[in-house]
Amino acid sequence: MADDRLLSPDLEAELLAPDADGGTLHTMSVALATFSSAEVGLWEAGLGKDADTEVDEIFVVLAGAGTVTFADESTLRLRPGVAVRLYAGDKTRWNVTHRLRKLYLA
């Protein structure tokens, strides 16, 4: 079954609290389904920077651009088509330079 919400603009908005570095991202998300015990959904973030401690997640970038930097200073460039695996406990810093939308499994 196709889901027409993958590129639609109607996601719930959530403002993250400022992190230790003062960064915030305006984020939006919607759960689409469950797969086994995992949630499948859409997540979107506006321009900005933020720090996070991750959960187990696999995602594919659908639109936008930015970077995610890990505690070891390795950096991934985010752009449409990029698939990423995050592990629970990963410490990350996000820098969204163009409104970012991802399809996730967490």
Buried (B, 14 or more C-beta within 10 A) or exposed (E): EEEEEEEEEEBEEEEBEEBEEEBBBBBBBBEBEEEEEBBBBBBBBBBBBBBBEBEEBBBBBBBBBBBBBBEEEEEBEBBEEBEBEBEEEBEBBBBBBEBBBBBBBB
